[in-house]
Amino acid sequence: MLLAALTFTWYVLVKRFNKKNPENRLRSAGLVPSEFLDTDEGQQWITFKACRNVYIFFSVGLPIAAGACFLFSGFVLTPFIVIGVLGVGQYLVYWLTIRKLNKYNWR
């Protein structure tokens, strides 16, 4: 039920954005995430730096996650918690990098 509600909300928000911004339309379903709005070379550079930081995060986070799953294998929810932490961490690293670089470019 929660997944259906989130999917519907995503669909409505994309439709609303596309109506307000017809020149920068988003696809509601696609292989390229909507975060990659590479409109010019500067934005492509910012996206590159953010993705690089996420890659570095995973190069450290995945071995730690594997170790946590091994150490706490007695708990059934450990893999789900680890995957959730990795997912939240990925978005935090990405968005904090984007935010930092966008502030840097505007000053």
Order of alpha helices (4+ residues) and beta strands (2+ residues): alpha-alpha-alpha
